Amino acid sequence: MSSFLPTNWGPADYVTLLAGVTAFFTVFAVWNTAIARDPMRSRIKALADRREAMRAGFVAPQRRERRTQREKSVGIMRQVVKRMNLMRSQSSQKIVQKLAEAGWRSKDAVVVYLFFKLILPVIVGVAATIILFGVQMFDLQPLTRTAAAIGTIILAAMAPDILIKNTTSKRQAEIRKALPDALDLLVICAEAGLTIDASLSKVAREMARSCDEIADEFSLTAVELGFLTNRRQALENLARRVPVSALRGVVTTLIQTERYGTPLSQSLRVLSAEFRNERLMRAEEKAARLPAILTVPLICFILPALFIVLIGPAILKVMDNFLSLKM
């Protein structure tokens, strides 16, 4: 290595060379960070690559394959449901109504629900029998094992209904929370001269970011208002899909507006103010209920620790005094 370096260089020359190399790399790093890069270049390149992939036919077959697999799985479920004659039961219409309230309105939702309602108890029952009686993973009495197996099967049979109930309650809570804002937008659209169909479509587009549930319901109602012969039926379908008292009041107002020609904006403004006051009163009710809820944790967890901290040193001191007197 030393043969490639000049023989007449001293320490000052090497320091100067090292300083020059360091300055060069420093300038290069500052210049590299100061360059204004085009942020859209990578985006355009990614879009171009995706376009080429779509032209080559790589994306469409994958989507088609996933759709085909989904249709095959649903087809198997449909065959099982048809062989068991579950679709002919009188409760199928009630199941459709429950699934619509949960936001599942596809034609295969009933088939999937009935299939899992049928197959889950069988699978869970077999697994519980193998675990409790075959493998004997848990050390339980025979009566306890039997009760645990039966309870597991009952819970598996109730699991689809529990899922639908929880989904429906969460969906209704989101709709109830976003309804005053949607009514304000409906008031603005009505004062602008839009019809109910156009107003609902506009509100659905605007509310899609904040509350997808109410946007979905309003868009479906706008479509039904467009093609159903009885416009009142479309509004009643909205109240049937979302059994919320606040939304039922809105539907009643819209039906009266359609029938009697009453001013829509004033009625919706009054309803919006009522719903906001109701939401505020519900929040105040929860806040007023908070002290009663905190009483039990305060008594069980906070007060014992506080007594130990405050009285504990005095008790220890008294015990030491008694011990010293005995000695």
Secondary structure, DSSP 8 states (H G I E B T S, - for coil): -GGGS-TT--HHHHHHHHHHHHHHHHHHHHHHHHS---THHHHHHHHHHHHHHHHHTSHHHHHHHHHHHHHHHHHHHHHHHHHTT-TTSTTHHHHHHHHHHTT--STTHHHHHHHHHHHHHHHHHHHHHIIIIII--S---HHHHHHHHHHHHHHHHHHHHHHHHHHHHHHHHHHHHHHHHHHHHHHHHHHTT--HHHHHHHHHHHTTTT-HHHHHHHHHHHHHHHH-S-HHHHHHHHHHHS--HHHHHHHHHHHHHHHH---HHHHHHHHHHHHHHHHHHHHHHHHHHHHHHHHHHIIIIIHHHHHHHHHHHHHHHHHHHHHHHH-
